[in-house]
Amino acid sequence: MSSRPTRGGFPFTAVVGMDEMRLALVLNAVSPAVGGVLVRARRGPRKSTMVRALAAVLPDVDVVSGCRFSCDPADPDPDCPGRAARAGW
Protein backbone atom coordinates (compact mmCIF):
# COMPACT_ATOMS: atom_id res chain seq x y z
CA MET A 1 0.00 0.00 0.00
CA SER A 2 1.31 3.43 -0.93
CA SER A 3 1.80 6.20 1.58
CA ARG A 4 1.21 8.73 -1.17
CA PRO A 5 -1.83 10.92 -0.55
CA THR A 6 -4.76 10.35 -2.85
CA ARG A 7 -5.05 13.11 -5.39
CA GLY A 8 -8.57 13.78 -6.52
CA GLY A 9 -9.55 15.50 -9.68
CA PHE A 10 -10.10 14.81 -13.31
CA PRO A 11 -8.17 11.98 -15.06
CA PHE A 12 -5.61 13.19 -17.63
CA THR A 13 -6.93 10.82 -20.30
CA ALA A 14 -10.49 12.09 -19.84
CA VAL A 15 -9.78 15.63 -21.04
CA VAL A 16 -11.22 15.88 -24.55
CA GLY A 17 -9.56 17.96 -27.25
CA MET A 18 -6.45 20.09 -26.77
CA ASP A 19 -4.33 17.37 -28.39
CA GLU A 20 -1.34 19.66 -29.01
CA MET A 21 -1.26 20.74 -25.36
CA ARG A 22 -1.56 17.13 -24.21
CA LEU A 23 1.34 16.12 -26.46
CA ALA A 24 3.49 19.04 -25.27
CA LEU A 25 2.88 18.19 -21.61
CA VAL A 26 3.63 14.50 -22.11
CA LEU A 27 6.79 15.23 -24.10
CA ASN A 28 8.00 17.59 -21.39
CA ALA A 29 7.28 14.98 -18.71
CA VAL A 30 9.19 12.31 -20.62
CA SER A 31 12.10 14.54 -21.61
CA PRO A 32 12.68 17.61 -19.41
CA ALA A 33 15.30 18.67 -22.00
CA VAL A 34 12.30 20.07 -23.89
CA GLY A 35 12.63 22.98 -21.48
CA GLY A 36 9.05 23.45 -20.35
CA VAL A 37 5.64 24.21 -21.75
CA LEU A 38 3.94 27.58 -21.80
CA VAL A 39 0.21 26.99 -21.49
CA ARG A 40 -1.79 29.91 -22.82
CA ALA A 41 -5.39 30.19 -23.92
CA ARG A 42 -8.53 32.16 -23.31
CA ARG A 43 -10.40 31.66 -20.07
CA GLY A 44 -12.16 28.34 -19.63
CA PRO A 45 -10.58 25.68 -21.90
CA ARG A 46 -9.42 23.44 -19.02
CA LYS A 47 -5.75 24.49 -18.93
CA SER A 48 -5.38 24.06 -15.18
CA THR A 49 -7.44 20.86 -15.18
CA MET A 50 -5.12 19.24 -17.70
CA VAL A 51 -1.92 20.30 -15.92
CA ARG A 52 -3.24 19.11 -12.54
CA ALA A 53 -4.40 15.84 -14.07
CA LEU A 54 -0.94 15.21 -15.53
CA ALA A 55 0.71 16.07 -12.20
CA ALA A 56 -1.49 13.44 -10.53
CA VAL A 57 -0.08 10.63 -12.71
CA LEU A 58 3.58 11.65 -12.45
CA PRO A 59 5.73 10.00 -9.77
CA ASP A 60 6.90 11.96 -6.75
CA VAL A 61 10.53 13.05 -6.91
CA ASP A 62 13.04 13.92 -4.20
CA VAL A 63 14.19 17.54 -4.25
CA VAL A 64 16.50 19.67 -2.14
CA SER A 65 14.43 21.04 0.72
CA GLY A 66 13.57 24.69 0.17
CA CYS A 67 14.97 24.84 -3.38
CA ARG A 68 12.56 26.69 -5.64
CA PHE A 69 14.28 25.10 -8.66
CA SER A 70 13.71 21.52 -7.40
CA CYS A 71 17.37 20.50 -7.48
CA ASP A 72 18.14 16.78 -7.19
CA PRO A 73 19.56 16.02 -3.71
CA ALA A 74 21.72 13.23 -5.18
CA ASP A 75 23.31 15.66 -7.66
CA PRO A 76 22.76 19.27 -6.51
CA ASP A 77 23.65 21.94 -9.03
CA PRO A 78 26.53 24.06 -7.67
CA ASP A 79 25.40 26.93 -9.91
CA CYS A 80 21.77 26.88 -8.71
CA PRO A 81 20.61 30.49 -8.12
CA GLY A 82 18.65 29.31 -5.08
CA ARG A 83 21.78 27.85 -3.45
CA ALA A 84 22.99 31.24 -2.20
CA ALA A 85 19.56 32.00 -0.74
CA ARG A 86 19.51 28.67 1.11
CA ALA A 87 23.05 29.23 2.41
CA GLY A 88 22.03 32.65 3.74
CA TRP A 89 24.39 34.63 1.48
C-alpha positions in Angstrom: 0.0 0.0 0.0 1.3 3.4 -0.9 1.8 6.2 1.6 1.2 8.7 -1.2 -1.8 10.9 -0.6 -4.8 10.4 -2.8 -5.1 13.1 -5.4 -8.6 13.8 -6.5 -9.6 15.5 -9.7 -10.1 14.8 -13.3 -8.2 12.0 -15.1 -5.6 13.2 -17.6 -6.9 10.8 -20.3 -10.5 12.1 -19.8 -9.8 15.6 -21.0 -11.2 15.9 -24.6 -9.6 18.0 -27.2 -6.5 20.1 -26.8 -4.3 17.4 -28.4 -1.3 19.7 -29.0 -1.3 20.7 -25.4 -1.6 17.1 -24.2 1.3 16.1 -26.5 3.5 19.0 -25.3 2.9 18.2 -21.6 3.6 14.5 -22.1 6.8 15.2 -24.1 8.0 17.6 -21.4 7.3 15.0 -18.7 9.2 12.3 -20.6 12.1 14.5 -21.6 12.7 17.6 -19.4 15.3 18.7 -22.0 12.3 20.1 -23.9 12.6 23.0 -21.5 9.0 23.4 -20.3 5.6 24.2 -21.8 3.9 27.6 -21.8 0.2 27.0 -21.5 -1.8 29.9 -22.8 -5.4 30.2 -23.9 -8.5 32.2 -23.3 -10.4 31.7 -20.1 -12.2 28.3 -19.6 -10.6 25.7 -21.9 -9.4 23.4 -19.0 -5.8 24.5 -18.9 -5.4 24.1 -15.2 -7.4 20.9 -15.2 -5.1 19.2 -17.7 -1.9 20.3 -15.9 -3.2 19.1 -12.5 -4.4 15.8 -14.1 -0.9 15.2 -15.5 0.7 16.1 -12.2 -1.5 13.4 -10.5 -0.1 10.6 -12.7 3.6 11.6 -12.5 5.7 10.0 -9.8 6.9 12.0 -6.7 10.5 13.0 -6.9 13.0 13.9 -4.2 14.2 17.5 -4.2 16.5 19.7 -2.1 14.4 21.0 0.7 13.6 24.7 0.2 15.0 24.8 -3.4 12.6 26.7 -5.6 14.3 25.1 -8.7 13.7 21.5 -7.4 17.4 20.5 -7.5 18.1 16.8 -7.2 19.6 16.0 -3.7 21.7 13.2 -5.2 23.3 15.7 -7.7 22.8 19.3 -6.5 23.6 21.9 -9.0 26.5 24.1 -7.7 25.4 26.9 -9.9 21.8 26.9 -8.7 20.6 30.5 -8.1 18.7 29.3 -5.1 21.8 27.8 -3.4 23.0 31.2 -2.2 19.6 32.0 -0.7 19.5 28.7 1.1 23.1 29.2 2.4 22.0 32.7 3.7 24.4 34.6 1.5 
